[in-house]
Amino acid sequence: MKRNRLPANLAAAKAICVCAVLLFGFTVAPGRVLRAQQKSDLPSKPEPSINERDASQQQASANRASPIPAQRLTFGERVRIYENSFLRPESLIGPALGAGIGQWRDTPPEWGQGAEGYGRRFASGLGRSVIARTIEFGVAAADGEDTRFYPSGETGVWRRTRHAVVETFVSRTPTGESMPAFSRFAGAYGAGFIANAWEPRSANSTGDALERGSTAMLSSVGWHVFREFWPDIRNRLHHRH
């Protein structure tokens, strides 16, 4: 039973990793293709007047993403960011949803059903979340990453969604440039492997650890998309009242 499950878990984990990589590529490449099509495939349009051009430039400037600030975080600032990360809704909602899915799938089966089974799954998810954030904090402090999410400041659902997805896989340097989000990868997959220490035998293989790490990365994508659009959702809900 265990031998048959290991290849299946490895295949699932590899599939999730490949999907994440492809999703990252698809979010970056289409923008370039669309810009090329706008230049070569679309028919030419009349040149705007000077006033119209000025107004268009002002509007474009207003819609452009706000520049990422160049900032070197102090250790104290990093500690505050780390502490505040546990006050965000996803710090509890994520483990709660994960426990619910595990309860529905009855995984791992050794933990059973009912309140006790759900409590074990929730505690496991919460423990992985704490470990992942702690590893992310340590790696980011070592390599100078700024892992905070910066809204795009752009318009258009596609552009903003693409920005939120890309922000999962990149971090900011002290000079405001982009770099791979090593700390986020280390936190997600490190927590996935450390969880093997308390997971039962049916869920403590290498494939299970990779699956947990990939699921955490995809979960980060979803939360970044939510945080990008949440101000608009909140404003609409406020106007309805």
C-alpha positions in Angstrom: 0.0 0.0 0.0 2.8 2.4 0.9 4.9 1.5 -2.1 2.0 2.2 -4.5 1.2 5.5 -2.9 4.7 6.9 -3.1 4.9 7.1 -6.9 1.4 8.6 -7.0 2.4 11.3 -4.5 5.6 12.0 -6.4 3.6 12.3 -9.7 1.1 14.6 -8.1 3.8 16.8 -6.6 5.7 17.0 -9.9 2.4 17.9 -11.7 1.7 20.7 -9.2 5.3 22.0 -9.6 5.0 21.9 -13.4 1.7 23.7 -13.2 3.2 26.4 -11.0 6.1 26.9 -13.4 3.8 27.0 -16.5 1.5 29.4 -14.7 4.4 31.7 -14.0 5.5 31.6 -17.7 2.0 32.1 -19.0 1.6 35.2 -16.8 4.8 36.8 -18.2 4.8 35.8 -21.9 1.3 36.8 -23.1 1.9 40.5 -22.3 4.8 40.6 -24.7 2.8 38.8 -27.4 -0.1 41.1 -27.0 2.1 44.2 -27.3 3.6 42.7 -30.5 0.2 42.1 -31.9 -0.9 45.6 -31.1 2.0 46.9 -33.2 1.8 44.5 -36.2 -1.7 43.0 -36.5 -4.0 45.8 -35.5 -5.0 48.4 -38.1 -3.5 51.9 -37.7 -5.7 54.6 -36.1 -5.7 58.3 -36.5 -3.1 60.3 -34.6 -4.6 62.1 -31.6 -4.3 65.8 -31.3 -1.8 67.4 -28.9 -4.5 68.0 -26.2 -5.8 64.5 -26.6 -2.2 63.1 -26.4 -1.5 65.0 -23.2 -4.7 63.8 -21.6 -3.9 60.3 -22.7 -0.4 60.5 -21.2 -1.7 61.8 -17.9 -4.3 59.0 -17.7 -1.6 56.4 -18.5 0.6 57.9 -15.8 -2.2 57.7 -13.3 -2.9 54.0 -14.3 0.7 52.9 -14.2 1.8 50.8 -11.2 3.3 52.8 -8.4 7.1 52.3 -8.3 8.4 49.8 -5.8 10.2 51.7 -3.1 13.9 51.0 -2.7 14.2 50.2 1.0 16.7 48.2 3.1 14.7 46.8 5.9 16.2 46.7 9.4 16.1 43.6 11.5 13.5 45.2 13.8 11.3 46.0 10.8 11.6 42.5 9.6 10.5 41.2 13.1 7.5 43.5 13.0 6.6 42.2 9.5 7.0 38.6 10.7 4.8 39.3 13.7 2.1 41.0 11.7 2.0 38.1 9.2 0.2 36.1 11.9 -2.5 38.8 12.2 -3.6 38.4 8.6 -6.7 36.4 7.9 -4.9 33.7 5.8 -2.9 32.7 8.9 -6.0 31.0 10.3 -8.3 30.7 7.3 -5.7 28.8 5.3 -5.2 26.0 7.9 -8.9 25.9 8.6 -9.7 25.3 4.9 -6.9 22.8 4.5 -8.2 20.9 7.4 -11.7 20.9 6.0 -10.4 19.5 2.7 -8.4 16.9 4.5 -11.5 15.9 6.5 -13.5 15.6 3.3 -10.8 13.5 1.6 -10.2 11.6 4.8 -6.4 12.2 4.6 -4.5 11.0 6.4 -7.0 8.2 7.3 -5.2 7.5 10.6 -6.5 10.8 12.0 -10.1 9.7 11.5 -13.2 11.9 11.4 -15.2 14.1 13.8 -13.9 17.0 15.9 -10.8 15.2 16.9 -9.8 14.4 13.4 -10.4 18.0 12.2 -8.5 19.3 15.2 -5.4 17.3 14.3 -5.6 18.4 10.7 -6.0 22.0 11.7 -3.1 21.8 14.2 -0.9 20.3 11.5 -1.8 23.0 9.0 -1.2 25.7 11.6 2.1 24.2 12.5 3.3 24.2 8.9 2.2 27.8 8.5 4.2 28.9 11.5 7.3 27.0 10.4 7.0 28.3 6.8 6.8 31.9 8.0 9.7 31.4 10.4 11.9 29.9 7.6 10.9 32.7 5.2 11.8 35.3 7.8 15.2 33.8 8.4 16.1 33.4 4.7 14.8 36.8 3.8 16.9 38.4 6.5 19.9 36.6 5.2 19.6 37.4 1.5 17.9 40.9 1.9 14.5 40.0 0.4 11.5 42.2 0.9 8.7 39.6 0.7 5.8 42.1 1.3 3.1 42.2 -1.4 2.8 45.4 -3.3 -0.5 46.1 -5.2 0.0 46.7 -8.9 -1.8 50.1 -9.1 -2.8 49.2 -12.6 -6.2 48.8 -14.3 -7.6 45.7 -16.0 -8.4 42.3 -14.4 -5.8 40.4 -16.5 -2.9 42.8 -15.7 -3.7 42.9 -12.0 -4.1 39.1 -11.8 -0.8 38.6 -13.6 0.9 40.9 -11.2 -0.5 39.1 -8.2 0.6 35.7 -9.5 4.1 36.9 -10.4 4.5 38.5 -6.9 4.2 35.0 -5.5 7.5 34.0 -7.2 9.5 37.2 -6.9 10.7 39.4 -4.0 12.2 42.9 -3.9 15.8 43.7 -3.3 17.0 46.7 -1.2 17.4 48.6 -4.5 13.8 48.0 -5.5 14.7 45.4 -8.2 13.2 41.9 -8.5 14.7 38.6 -7.4 13.4 35.1 -7.1 11.5 34.5 -3.9 13.9 32.1 -2.4 12.6 32.6 1.1 9.0 31.8 0.1 10.1 28.6 -1.7 12.3 27.6 1.3 9.5 28.2 3.8 6.8 26.3 1.8 8.9 23.2 1.0 10.8 23.3 4.3 7.6 23.2 6.3 6.3 20.4 4.0 9.3 18.2 4.9 9.4 19.1 8.6 5.8 18.1 8.9 6.8 14.5 8.1 8.0 14.4 11.7 4.4 14.3 13.0 2.4 13.1 10.0 1.3 9.4 10.1 3.0 6.8 8.0 0.6 7.2 5.1 1.5 10.9 4.7 5.1 11.3 5.6 6.9 10.4 2.3 9.0 12.7 0.1 6.1 12.9 -2.3 3.8 14.0 0.5 6.2 16.7 1.5 6.6 18.0 -2.0 2.8 18.0 -2.4 2.4 20.0 0.8 5.0 22.6 -0.4 3.4 23.0 -3.8 0.0 23.3 -2.3 1.3 26.1 -0.1 2.8 27.9 -3.0 -0.5 27.7 -5.0 -2.3 28.9 -1.9 0.0 32.0 -1.8 -1.0 32.7 -5.4 -4.7 32.7 -4.4 -4.1 35.0 -1.4 -2.1 37.5 -3.5 -4.9 37.7 -6.0 -7.4 38.2 -3.2 -5.2 41.0 -1.7 -4.9 42.7 -5.1 -8.7 42.9 -5.6 -9.8 43.2 -2.0 -9.8 47.0 -1.9 -12.2 47.1 -4.9 -14.5 44.5 -3.3 -14.5 46.3 0.0 -15.3 49.6 -1.7 -18.3 48.1 -3.6 -19.6 46.5 -0.4 -19.2 49.8 1.4 -21.1 51.7 -1.4 -24.0 49.2 -1.2 -24.5 50.1 2.4 
